[in-house]
Amino acid sequence: MLDAKLSSRIQNYFEYLIDHSTADSPMWNIEKILSGEPNKWNYIDGCMITAVLSLYDMTHNQRYLDFADSFIGSFVEEDGSIRTYDAKEKNLDNVNAARNLFTLYDLTGKEKYRRAIETVRAQLDIMPRTKEGNFWHKDIYPWQVWLDGLYMAQPFYMQYETRFNKMMGCQDSFRQFVNVERLMRDEKTGLYYHGYDESRSMYWADPVTGRSPNFWLRALGWFLCALVDTASVMDESLYYEYRYLQKMLKDLVEAMIRFQDESGMFWQVVDHPGIPGNYLETSGTALFSYAVLKAVRLNYLPERFAKAGEKAFQGIADRYLSENPDGTLKLGGICLVAGLGGKDHRDGSLEYYFSEPVVENEAKGTAPFILAYTEMLRRKERDTCLQ
């Protein structure tokens, strides 16, 4: 159960984040701050605005809706074009923030959001694909599928096809999950590898399987959320597909629980607890907590799984939610970024995942933590109603 003191602390922390953020200068986007470049349409802010809108849905605090509308609205023009967004970049990360367009269109009725949905949907028509039919993660990463990309694109894709395209692309979206299960799931542990290279040409790819070497926590967290969030926008007439995603989810949650630390958290590389360099990481743990608690609420998972989600949430709060000297709160233990390939020769090794910077108050950790918090609030409200 979420106690009142912790709830108040998190609420104050959330208010602090939005008090010190604008669309031009969000304090939670550390990658953009470090780059010194102007802010642009991106998935990091998109995740945070999803959390803002989720908390609005839970609390009906008009300030949260106004903030989200102002933030996203500053990028979206009346004709539906999106400032700084370029579909020809062919980057799945850029699709993620568009999930908020559905919510904002429903809540505000602004036609520019409906037009912008079409702007982003057009990107999926030009995305290159693997021979199996999955979107490449990015045009600059040919023949590669990353777990992250399923979260970035598939909930938007499924929601669009269900609401606006007579479900024409729903099977395509579903098959991309099935391909990932077949190609990226480890039979021994039940966990999924971070990336897959169909061409087997990348230095990080196994020459036989095409898989990257390790199980990165945040990638697994993104994938859990992709399964939950995509299922939640499906039409239940897709009886088999709807339930198959739930089965994939249950299988992965069960696999991950076996690696859950006694603190409730998970390790940066999930299956190597306690080895030198590894650490209990916030963002992936928060994604796990959110996905599990939402899945229980929607009856995708049995109630008994909620204990693991609550334990993960509490573990983050106990270990990494702390006070600065001035009394403001901070959330630590967040891996700033991790990927495969690129100019920095990211090889997917243990040493690589342990070497990336660990930061505070970054949206890849704060947004999932707030999303998990909203699910904790929903559970508390449900339990209160049942009393």
Secondary structure, 3 states (H helix, E strand, C coil): CCCHHHHHHHHHHHHHHHHCCCCCCCCCCHHHHHHCCCCCCCHHHHHHHHHHHHHHHHHCCHHHHHHHHHHHHCCECCCCCECCCCHHHCECHHHHCCHHHHHHHHHHCCHHHHHHHHHHHHHHHHCCECCCCCECCECCCCCEEEHHHHHHHHHHHHHHHHHHCCCCCHHHHHHHHHHHHHHHECCCCCCECCEEECCCCCCCCCCCCCECCCCEHHHHHHHHHHHHHHHHCCCCCCHHHHHHHHHHHHHHHHHHHCCCCCCCCEECECCCCCCCCCCEEHHHHHHHHHHHHHHHHCCCCCHHHHHHHHHHHHHHHHHHEEECCCCCEEECCEECCCCCECCCCECCCHHHHHHCCEECCCHHHHHHHHHHHHHHHHHHHHHHHHC
